[in-house]
Amino acid sequence: MKKLINDPRHVVKEALRGFGKAHGDLVAVHEDPLYVTRARPKPVAASGKVALVSGGGSGHEPLHAGFVGYGMLDAACPGQVFTSPTPDQIAAAASAVDDGAGVLFIVKNYAGDVMNFEMAAEDFAGQSATVLVQDDVAVESSTYSTSRRGVAGTLVVEKIVGAAAESGASLSACAALAERTARACATMGVALTSCTVPAAGKPTFELAENEIELGVGIHGEPGRRRAPLAPADSIAAELVGAVAHELRPSKGEPLLLFVNGMGGTPLLELYVTYEAAARRLEADGLTIARSLVGSYVTSLEMAGCSLTLARLDDELIHLWDAPVHTPALRWGR
């Protein structure tokens, strides 16, 4: 195992200290318990705003801490690598950012995350609501989840609902918007290599040089099938086919096309995949209204990508375009 780390037991805390020092104008890292807030954790609006709190296992950076900031999250709770944050982390983060308008918990559908966020919501003294993101169409269940996994569509939910919360939307309105946005997203991934959890010191799974895993999860969970390596056009066509079959968008309906790197894939290859996916969608008469390409929801150093489609309308486009200023995502401000 070759990694730029010290002791595997301390990698998360040391990485977060570096993250806090690098982005101290935007975020504050709290260590006991461990969570990240905006540099000014309480919203500055006199009437308060709904606070968005998310989190999950580390190893998926920049998700979630990288999306703490104006227009997205108010706090993020990082667990150990591929391990859910604890209820005390989540409850402490929620208390730190609650300004009286309530807290919306955005939770990826993994058993540990769901259980611990539920426990934290019960312990949290303020008003709260929870939305579950389960956009992975590859499989209905896995080692980590019951029903579909929550993956890159989480970014779409956090961005759109973050803009609504920034504009003063109520907790009930933010929760309803989050549910609607989550249902509008579908994702499927592909792995070219495995990843290595630092504490394990060996690859999570094995792939031959000429094999890929179609439908892989962000923790290395198995997907739909193992297949021979194929050109990007062929892989993109399968991913597009799976997510479009799930969403069934209408011709002329605006779509977001999000090609996400898993951590070990260069932008050169992500843009090749984007071009292939866009060509396939356009050939089917579908309309790409917005795009995002880059490594945002990763799996350590796994080579591969995921493809997310989201059905948009005028309101969702407006909220997607709204200003955002976080360590990992920023535009319009």
C-alpha positions as CSV (number, residue, x, y, z in Angstrom):
1,M,0.0,0.0,0.0
2,K,1.4,3.4,-1.1
3,K,-0.4,6.4,0.4
4,L,0.6,9.8,1.6
5,I,-0.4,9.2,5.2
6,N,1.1,8.8,8.7
7,D,-0.7,6.5,11.0
8,P,-3.9,5.0,9.4
9,R,-5.7,5.5,12.7
10,H,-5.3,9.2,12.5
11,V,-5.7,9.9,8.8
12,V,-9.2,11.4,9.0
13,K,-8.5,13.8,11.8
14,E,-5.2,14.9,10.2
15,A,-6.8,15.4,6.8
16,L,-9.6,17.5,8.4
17,R,-7.0,19.6,10.2
18,G,-5.3,20.2,6.8
19,F,-8.7,20.9,5.3
20,G,-9.5,23.5,8.0
21,K,-6.2,25.3,7.6
22,A,-6.5,25.3,3.8
23,H,-10.1,26.7,3.8
24,G,-10.2,28.6,7.1
25,D,-12.0,31.6,5.4
26,L,-14.9,29.2,4.7
27,V,-15.0,26.5,7.3
28,A,-14.2,25.6,10.9
29,V,-13.2,22.1,12.0
30,H,-14.4,21.0,15.5
31,E,-12.6,18.0,16.9
32,D,-14.5,16.9,20.0
33,P,-16.8,15.6,18.6
34,L,-15.6,15.8,15.0
35,Y,-17.7,18.0,12.6
36,V,-17.3,20.8,10.2
37,T,-19.3,24.0,10.0
38,R,-19.2,27.2,8.1
39,A,-16.6,29.6,9.5
40,R,-19.5,31.5,11.0
41,P,-21.6,28.6,12.1
42,K,-24.8,30.5,12.9
43,P,-26.7,32.0,9.9
44,V,-26.4,35.8,9.9
45,A,-30.0,36.4,8.7
46,A,-32.0,38.1,11.5
47,S,-34.9,35.7,11.0
48,G,-32.7,32.7,10.8
49,K,-32.5,30.1,8.0
50,V,-33.0,26.4,7.8
51,A,-29.7,24.7,8.4
52,L,-28.6,21.8,6.2
53,V,-26.6,19.0,7.8
54,S,-25.2,16.0,6.1
55,G,-22.3,13.5,6.6
56,G,-21.1,10.0,6.1
57,G,-17.9,8.0,6.0
58,S,-14.7,9.7,5.0
59,G,-13.0,8.6,1.8
60,H,-15.6,10.3,-0.5
61,E,-14.0,13.7,-0.5
62,P,-14.9,16.4,-1.3
63,L,-18.3,15.0,-0.2
64,H,-19.5,16.2,2.4
65,A,-17.2,18.7,4.1
66,G,-16.1,20.2,0.8
67,F,-19.7,21.4,0.3
68,V,-20.0,23.3,3.6
69,G,-20.5,27.0,2.8
70,Y,-22.8,29.6,1.3
71,G,-25.5,28.0,-0.9
72,M,-25.0,24.5,0.3
73,L,-24.4,22.8,3.7
74,D,-24.2,24.5,7.1
75,A,-22.4,21.5,8.7
76,A,-21.0,18.1,7.7
77,C,-20.1,15.1,10.0
78,P,-17.3,12.9,8.8
79,G,-17.0,9.4,10.1
80,Q,-13.9,7.2,9.8
81,V,-13.2,5.9,6.3
82,F,-16.3,4.3,4.9
83,T,-17.9,4.4,8.4
84,S,-20.9,6.4,9.5
85,P,-20.5,9.4,11.8
86,T,-21.8,8.8,15.3
87,P,-25.0,10.2,16.7
88,D,-23.2,12.6,19.1
89,Q,-21.3,14.1,16.1
90,I,-24.5,14.7,14.2
91,A,-26.4,16.1,17.1
92,A,-23.5,18.4,18.1
93,A,-23.2,19.7,14.5
94,A,-27.0,20.3,14.3
95,S,-27.0,22.2,17.6
96,A,-24.1,24.4,16.4
97,V,-25.8,25.5,13.2
98,D,-29.5,25.6,14.3
99,D,-30.7,29.2,14.3
100,G,-34.3,28.5,15.2
101,A,-35.6,27.8,11.8
102,G,-34.9,24.1,12.0
103,V,-32.4,21.6,10.6
104,L,-32.7,19.4,7.5
105,F,-30.7,16.2,7.6
106,I,-29.6,15.0,4.2
107,V,-28.8,11.3,4.5
108,K,-27.4,8.8,2.0
109,N,-29.2,5.5,2.1
110,Y,-26.7,3.3,4.0
111,A,-27.7,1.4,7.1
112,G,-25.2,3.0,9.5
113,D,-26.0,6.5,8.2
114,V,-29.7,6.0,8.4
115,M,-29.6,4.6,12.0
116,N,-27.2,7.2,13.4
117,F,-28.9,10.1,11.8
118,E,-32.3,8.8,13.2
119,M,-30.7,8.6,16.7
120,A,-29.2,12.1,16.4
121,A,-32.6,13.5,15.3
122,E,-34.2,12.0,18.4
123,D,-31.5,13.5,20.6
124,F,-31.5,16.9,18.9
125,A,-33.6,19.5,20.9
126,G,-34.6,21.6,17.9
127,Q,-37.1,21.1,15.0
128,S,-35.8,18.8,12.3
129,A,-36.7,16.9,9.1
130,T,-34.8,14.2,7.2
131,V,-34.5,13.3,3.5
132,L,-33.1,10.0,2.3
133,V,-31.1,10.0,-1.0
134,Q,-31.2,6.7,-2.9
135,D,-30.3,7.5,-6.5
136,D,-28.1,4.4,-7.4
137,V,-30.1,2.4,-10.0
138,A,-27.5,-0.4,-10.2
139,V,-28.9,-2.6,-7.5
140,E,-31.9,-2.6,-5.1
141,S,-29.9,-3.5,-2.1
142,S,-26.3,-4.2,-1.0
143,T,-24.1,-5.1,2.0
144,Y,-24.4,-1.5,3.2
145,S,-28.1,-0.6,2.4
146,T,-31.6,-1.7,2.2
147,S,-33.1,-0.6,-1.2
148,R,-31.0,1.7,-3.3
149,R,-27.8,3.3,-2.3
150,G,-27.3,7.1,-2.0
151,V,-24.4,8.2,-4.2
152,A,-23.6,11.2,-6.4
153,G,-27.2,12.5,-6.5
154,T,-26.6,13.7,-3.0
155,L,-24.6,16.6,-4.4
156,V,-27.5,17.7,-6.5
157,V,-29.9,17.6,-3.5
158,E,-27.4,19.5,-1.3
159,K,-26.9,22.2,-4.0
160,I,-30.5,22.8,-4.9
161,V,-31.9,22.7,-1.4
162,G,-29.0,24.8,-0.1
163,A,-30.0,27.5,-2.5
164,A,-33.6,27.4,-1.4
165,A,-32.6,27.5,2.3
166,E,-30.3,30.5,1.6
167,S,-33.3,32.3,0.1
168,G,-35.4,31.8,3.2
169,A,-37.5,28.8,2.4
170,S,-39.1,27.1,5.4
171,L,-38.1,23.7,6.9
172,S,-41.2,22.0,5.4
173,A,-40.6,23.6,2.0
174,C,-36.9,22.6,2.1
175,A,-37.8,19.0,3.0
176,A,-40.4,18.8,0.2
177,L,-37.9,20.2,-2.3
178,A,-35.3,17.7,-1.1
179,E,-37.6,14.8,-1.6
180,R,-38.6,16.0,-5.1
181,T,-35.0,16.6,-6.1
182,A,-33.9,13.2,-4.8
183,R,-36.6,11.5,-6.8
184,A,-35.5,13.4,-9.9
185,C,-31.9,11.9,-9.8
186,A,-30.6,8.6,-11.0
187,T,-27.0,7.4,-10.9
188,M,-24.9,4.4,-12.0
189,G,-21.2,3.9,-11.6
190,V,-18.4,1.8,-13.1
191,A,-15.0,0.8,-11.5
192,L,-11.8,0.1,-13.4
193,T,-9.9,-0.6,-10.3
194,S,-10.5,-1.2,-6.6
195,C,-9.6,1.2,-3.8
196,T,-7.6,0.5,-0.6
197,V,-8.9,1.5,2.8
198,P,-5.9,2.7,4.8
199,A,-6.7,0.6,7.9
200,A,-7.1,-2.5,5.7
201,G,-3.9,-2.1,3.7
202,K,-5.1,-4.1,0.7
203,P,-7.6,-3.6,-2.1
204,T,-11.3,-3.9,-1.2
205,F,-11.9,-6.2,-4.2
206,E,-9.9,-7.6,-7.1
207,L,-10.4,-6.8,-10.8
208,A,-8.3,-8.3,-13.6
209,E,-6.5,-5.9,-16.0
210,N,-9.2,-6.4,-18.6
211,E,-12.2,-6.3,-16.3
212,I,-14.6,-3.6,-15.0
213,E,-17.4,-3.6,-12.4
214,L,-20.6,-2.1,-13.8
215,G,-22.8,-0.6,-11.1
216,V,-20.1,-0.5,-8.4
217,G,-21.0,1.3,-5.1
218,I,-18.9,4.0,-3.6
219,H,-17.6,1.6,-0.9
220,G,-16.6,-0.9,-3.5
221,E,-19.9,-2.9,-3.2
222,P,-20.5,-5.2,-6.2
223,G,-22.7,-3.9,-9.0
224,R,-24.8,-5.4,-11.7
225,R,-22.1,-7.5,-13.3
226,R,-18.4,-7.8,-14.0
227,A,-17.6,-7.3,-17.6
228,P,-14.7,-7.0,-20.1
229,L,-13.1,-3.6,-20.4
230,A,-14.7,-1.7,-23.3
231,P,-14.3,1.7,-25.1
232,A,-15.7,4.7,-23.3
233,D,-18.5,5.0,-25.9
234,S,-19.8,1.5,-24.9
235,I,-19.5,2.1,-21.1
236,A,-21.2,5.5,-21.4
237,A,-24.0,4.0,-23.4
238,E,-24.7,1.4,-20.7
239,L,-24.7,4.0,-17.9
240,V,-26.9,6.4,-19.9
241,G,-29.3,3.6,-20.8
242,A,-29.6,2.5,-17.1
243,V,-30.3,6.0,-15.7
244,A,-32.5,7.1,-18.6
245,H,-34.6,3.9,-18.3
246,E,-35.1,4.8,-14.6
247,L,-36.0,8.4,-15.1
248,R,-37.8,8.2,-18.4
249,P,-37.3,11.8,-19.3
250,S,-39.4,13.4,-22.0
251,K,-37.9,14.9,-25.2
252,G,-37.3,18.6,-24.6
253,E,-37.3,18.2,-20.9
254,P,-34.2,19.9,-19.4
255,L,-31.7,17.5,-17.8
256,L,-28.6,17.9,-15.7
257,L,-25.7,15.6,-16.8
258,F,-23.2,15.0,-14.1
259,V,-20.1,12.8,-14.8
260,N,-18.3,12.2,-11.5
261,G,-14.9,10.8,-11.0
262,M,-14.4,8.1,-8.4
263,G,-11.0,9.5,-7.2
264,G,-8.4,7.9,-9.5
265,T,-9.6,9.0,-13.0
266,P,-8.1,12.1,-14.7
267,L,-10.4,14.8,-16.1
268,L,-9.2,13.8,-19.6
269,E,-11.1,10.6,-19.3
270,L,-14.1,12.1,-17.6
271,Y,-14.5,14.5,-20.5
272,V,-14.3,11.7,-22.9
273,T,-17.0,9.9,-21.0
274,Y,-19.1,13.1,-20.9
275,E,-18.8,13.6,-24.6
276,A,-19.9,10.0,-25.2
277,A,-22.8,10.3,-22.8
278,A,-24.0,13.7,-24.2
279,R,-23.8,12.3,-27.8
280,R,-26.0,9.3,-26.8
281,L,-28.5,11.6,-25.0
282,E,-28.7,14.0,-27.9
283,A,-29.2,11.1,-30.4
284,D,-32.2,10.1,-28.3
285,G,-33.6,13.6,-28.6
286,L,-32.9,14.5,-24.9
287,T,-31.9,18.0,-23.8
288,I,-28.8,18.7,-21.6
289,A,-29.6,22.0,-19.9
290,R,-26.8,21.9,-17.2
291,S,-23.6,20.0,-16.8
292,L,-21.1,19.1,-14.1
293,V,-17.8,17.2,-14.6
294,G,-15.2,16.4,-11.9
295,S,-14.4,14.2,-8.9
296,Y,-16.9,15.2,-6.3
297,V,-18.2,12.0,-4.7
298,T,-15.2,9.7,-4.7
299,S,-14.1,6.3,-3.4
300,L,-10.6,7.0,-2.2
301,E,-8.3,6.2,-5.2
302,M,-10.7,4.0,-7.2
303,A,-10.5,4.5,-11.0
304,G,-13.8,4.8,-12.7
305,C,-16.8,7.2,-12.7
306,S,-20.5,7.5,-12.1
307,L,-23.1,9.2,-14.3
308,T,-26.0,11.0,-12.9
309,L,-29.0,12.4,-14.7
310,A,-31.4,14.8,-13.0
311,R,-34.7,15.9,-14.4
312,L,-35.0,19.7,-14.1
313,D,-37.7,22.3,-14.4
314,D,-37.5,26.1,-14.3
315,E,-37.4,26.2,-10.4
316,L,-34.7,23.6,-10.2
317,I,-32.6,25.3,-12.9
318,H,-32.9,28.6,-11.0
319,L,-31.8,26.9,-7.7
320,W,-28.9,25.0,-9.4
321,D,-27.7,28.3,-11.0
322,A,-27.9,30.2,-7.7
323,P,-24.6,31.4,-6.2
324,V,-22.6,28.8,-4.2
325,H,-19.3,29.3,-2.4
326,T,-17.8,26.2,-0.8
327,P,-14.3,24.7,-0.8
328,A,-15.2,22.3,-3.6
329,L,-18.0,24.0,-5.5
330,R,-18.4,27.6,-6.3
331,W,-20.0,29.8,-8.9
332,G,-21.9,33.1,-9.3
333,R,-20.4,34.8,-6.2
